[in-house]
């Protein structure tokens, strides 16, 4: 979660050692895609996620020492951190817009809107722009941007529109910009939470055997 007094999260302390992690926005989005990939096993998802976020020292330590505790603790901390929000228990809790957009389906609109409002090229910022900053900027996009207009269209209650022609136009736009099943950020967060809980429990049981 973004703070105006503290620097964004960049390290993990473990058994007296400090390991660096990279929470750039594209790493987080890669993590979301990984969690939805049905072709990757649960155990591999944990390891790949760790490799995405942590530096080579941490990865080498895990591999050389078969340290599942660091592996699980690291991914668990990242998963918890990226879902933090100033408003509600998580970025999706109580947040209408989290049910109204998708990082993947709305990628073009997000990219275009960052360029329009902030003059930020997200492709050039890959590996650099921290997740906390990305989220703050994303939530600050106004309704003059393509992304803002899409959110406004999806969240419009056509039942409150009396003009027949205007209602039809909004309905057509809602059909055009409709999210595919389970594509929203909130749905993705819920899937991730359930999947990660299951993975962490499996790793914990195995470590105790």
C-alpha positions as CSV (number, residue, x, y, z in Angstrom):
1,X,0.0,0.0,0.0
2,X,1.4,3.4,-1.0
3,X,2.7,5.7,1.7
4,X,3.8,9.2,1.4
5,X,6.3,8.8,4.2
6,X,7.7,5.3,3.7
7,X,9.4,3.9,0.6
8,X,7.6,1.1,-1.3
9,X,8.2,-2.4,-0.2
10,X,11.4,-3.8,-1.7
11,X,12.9,-6.3,0.8
12,X,12.1,-9.4,2.8
13,X,13.8,-10.2,6.1
14,X,14.4,-13.9,6.8
15,X,16.6,-15.5,9.4
16,X,18.8,-12.5,9.7
17,X,19.2,-12.0,5.9
18,X,17.7,-9.3,3.7
19,X,16.5,-10.4,0.3
20,X,15.4,-7.9,-2.4
21,X,12.2,-8.3,-4.2
22,X,10.9,-6.5,-7.3
23,X,7.3,-5.4,-7.1
24,X,7.1,-3.6,-10.4
25,X,3.6,-3.6,-11.9
26,X,4.4,-6.0,-14.7
27,X,5.7,-8.6,-12.3
28,X,2.5,-8.5,-10.4
29,X,0.4,-8.8,-13.6
30,X,2.6,-11.8,-14.6
31,X,1.8,-13.3,-11.2
32,X,-1.9,-12.9,-11.8
33,X,-1.6,-14.6,-15.2
34,X,0.5,-17.4,-13.7
35,X,-2.1,-18.1,-11.0
36,X,-4.8,-18.6,-13.8
37,X,-2.6,-20.9,-15.9
38,X,-4.1,-24.3,-15.7
39,X,-1.1,-25.9,-17.4
40,X,1.3,-25.1,-14.5
41,X,1.2,-27.3,-11.4
42,X,0.7,-25.8,-7.9
43,X,4.2,-26.5,-6.8
44,X,5.7,-24.9,-9.9
45,X,3.4,-21.9,-9.5
46,X,4.9,-21.2,-6.1
47,X,8.5,-21.5,-7.3
48,X,7.9,-19.5,-10.5
49,X,6.1,-16.8,-8.5
50,X,9.1,-16.6,-6.1
51,X,11.5,-16.4,-9.1
52,X,9.4,-13.5,-10.6
53,X,9.6,-11.4,-7.4
54,X,12.8,-12.2,-5.6
55,X,16.5,-11.7,-6.5
56,X,18.9,-14.4,-7.5
57,X,20.3,-14.7,-3.9
58,X,16.9,-15.6,-2.5
59,X,16.2,-18.0,-5.4
60,X,19.6,-19.8,-5.1
61,X,19.2,-20.1,-1.3
62,X,15.8,-21.8,-1.7
63,X,17.0,-24.1,-4.4
64,X,20.3,-25.0,-2.7
65,X,18.7,-25.6,0.7
66,X,15.3,-26.8,-0.3
67,X,13.9,-24.1,2.0
68,X,10.1,-24.4,1.5
69,X,9.6,-22.0,4.5
70,X,11.3,-19.1,2.7
71,X,9.5,-20.0,-0.5
72,X,6.1,-20.0,1.0
73,X,6.7,-17.1,3.3
74,X,8.0,-15.0,0.4
75,X,5.1,-15.6,-1.9
76,X,2.6,-15.3,0.9
77,X,4.0,-11.9,1.9
78,X,3.9,-10.7,-1.7
79,X,0.3,-12.0,-2.3
80,X,-0.9,-10.2,0.9
81,X,1.0,-7.0,0.1
82,X,-0.3,-6.5,-3.4
83,X,-3.9,-6.9,-2.3
84,X,-3.6,-4.2,0.4
85,X,-5.8,-1.2,0.0
86,X,-6.4,2.1,1.9
87,X,-10.1,1.5,1.5
88,X,-11.5,-1.9,2.7
89,X,-9.8,-5.1,3.5
90,X,-8.5,-5.7,0.0
91,X,-8.3,-3.9,-3.3
92,X,-11.6,-5.5,-4.3
93,X,-13.5,-5.3,-1.1
94,X,-16.3,-2.8,-1.4
95,X,-14.7,-1.4,-4.6
96,X,-17.2,-1.3,-7.4
97,X,-14.5,-0.6,-10.0
98,X,-12.6,-3.8,-9.1
99,X,-15.6,-5.7,-10.4
100,X,-15.7,-3.5,-13.5
101,X,-12.3,-4.0,-15.2
102,X,-9.7,-6.5,-16.1
103,X,-6.0,-6.0,-16.2
104,X,-5.8,-8.3,-19.2
105,X,-9.0,-7.5,-21.2
106,X,-8.6,-3.7,-20.6
107,X,-4.8,-3.6,-21.2
108,X,-5.1,-1.4,-24.3
109,X,-7.4,1.1,-22.6
110,X,-5.2,1.2,-19.5
111,X,-2.0,1.8,-21.6
112,X,-3.7,4.5,-23.7
113,X,-5.2,6.2,-20.6
114,X,-1.8,6.4,-18.9
115,X,-0.4,8.0,-22.0
116,X,-3.3,10.4,-22.3
117,X,-3.5,11.6,-18.7
118,X,0.1,11.1,-17.3
119,X,2.2,10.9,-20.5
120,X,3.5,7.6,-19.0
121,X,4.4,4.8,-21.5
122,X,3.7,1.6,-19.5
123,X,5.7,-0.5,-21.9
124,X,8.8,1.6,-21.2
125,X,8.1,1.4,-17.4
126,X,8.1,-2.4,-17.3
127,X,10.6,-3.5,-14.6
128,X,10.6,0.0,-13.1
129,X,7.2,1.3,-12.0
130,X,6.3,0.0,-8.6
131,X,3.0,-1.8,-8.1
132,X,1.9,0.8,-5.4
133,X,2.5,3.7,-7.8
134,X,0.8,1.9,-10.7
135,X,-2.3,1.2,-8.6
136,X,-2.5,4.8,-7.3
137,X,-2.2,6.2,-10.9
138,X,-4.7,3.7,-12.2
139,X,-7.3,4.6,-9.6
140,X,-6.7,8.3,-10.5
141,X,-7.6,8.0,-14.1
142,X,-10.5,10.4,-14.9
143,X,-13.6,9.8,-17.0
144,X,-12.1,11.7,-19.9
145,X,-9.7,8.8,-20.5
146,X,-10.7,5.7,-22.5
147,X,-10.4,3.5,-19.4
148,X,-12.5,5.9,-17.3
149,X,-15.2,6.0,-19.9
150,X,-15.3,2.2,-20.1
151,X,-15.7,2.0,-16.3
152,X,-18.4,4.6,-16.4
153,X,-20.3,2.6,-19.2
154,X,-20.1,-0.7,-17.3
155,X,-21.2,0.8,-14.0
156,X,-24.1,2.8,-15.5
157,X,-27.5,1.5,-14.3
158,X,-29.6,1.6,-17.4
159,X,-32.7,1.2,-15.3
160,X,-32.3,4.7,-14.1
161,X,-32.2,6.1,-17.7
162,X,-35.6,7.4,-18.9
163,X,-34.7,8.4,-22.4
164,X,-35.3,5.3,-24.6
165,X,-32.6,6.2,-27.2
166,X,-30.0,7.0,-24.6
167,X,-30.8,3.7,-22.8
168,X,-30.3,1.7,-26.0
169,X,-27.0,3.4,-26.7
170,X,-25.7,2.6,-23.3
171,X,-26.9,-1.0,-23.5
172,X,-25.1,-1.4,-26.8
173,X,-21.9,0.0,-25.3
174,X,-22.2,-2.3,-22.3
175,X,-22.6,-5.2,-24.6
176,X,-19.5,-4.1,-26.6
177,X,-17.4,-3.5,-23.5
178,X,-18.7,-6.5,-21.5
179,X,-16.1,-8.4,-19.5
180,X,-15.7,-12.0,-20.2
181,X,-16.8,-14.5,-17.5
182,X,-14.6,-14.2,-14.4
183,X,-12.3,-11.7,-16.0
184,X,-12.7,-8.9,-13.5
185,X,-10.0,-8.0,-11.0
186,X,-12.2,-8.9,-8.1
187,X,-13.0,-12.3,-9.5
188,X,-9.2,-12.8,-10.2
189,X,-8.4,-11.8,-6.6
190,X,-10.9,-14.3,-5.2
191,X,-9.5,-17.1,-7.3
192,X,-6.0,-16.2,-6.3
193,X,-6.8,-16.2,-2.6
194,X,-8.5,-19.6,-2.7
195,X,-5.7,-21.1,-4.8
196,X,-2.9,-19.7,-2.7
197,X,-4.6,-20.8,0.6
198,X,-4.7,-24.3,-0.9
199,X,-1.1,-24.2,-2.0
200,X,0.2,-22.9,1.3
201,X,-1.7,-25.5,3.2
202,X,-0.2,-28.3,1.0
203,X,3.3,-27.0,1.4
204,X,2.9,-26.6,5.2
205,X,1.6,-30.2,5.5
206,X,4.5,-31.6,3.4
207,X,7.1,-29.6,5.4
208,X,5.7,-31.1,8.6
209,X,5.9,-34.7,7.4
